[in-house]
Amino acid sequence: MNIDTKYHGTVVVKEEDIIHFPHGLPGFADEKRFVLLPLADTPFVILQSVDTPALGFVLIEPFSYFPSYEFELDETTVEQLEIESERDVAVYVILTVADPFDYTTANLQAPVVIHTRKRLGKQVILTNTTYRTKHRLFPEKVAK
């Protein structure tokens, strides 16, 4: 199927590549179908709505930038995503891209968790955590 996207123009996606977010995303409850699209020559991916071309979130896999990042999923999320093994889970965080780019931040308080085999996803809001919605991706560059 062809979809129009925020960053890639019109792209062809396969039905089996669609990730279903049964409860949508916070603030976007009606958006339930997304695809992951790589952003050329970068470590970033776009979580693109299948149904709303203007809705695309820039994501990163957080562990390369925040090596000590860790959290536990609550039982409800494990059940909703039908998770049986850690190997089936991909974790991303949403970026707030800034200008200049060195000021870009990552939302570590609300990771996007995807069951890669079953193509189910959820943005999890972590509670009782020190993680915030704005962690600098390049803190050493902005400290100067």
Secondary structure, 3 states (H helix, E strand, C coil): CEEECCCCCEEECCHHHCEECCCCECCECCCCEEEEEECCCCCCEEEEECCCCCCEEEEECHHHCCCCCCCCCCHHHHHHCCCCCHHHEEEEEEEECCCCHHHCEECCCCCEEEECCCCEEEECCCCCCCCCCCEECCHHHHCC
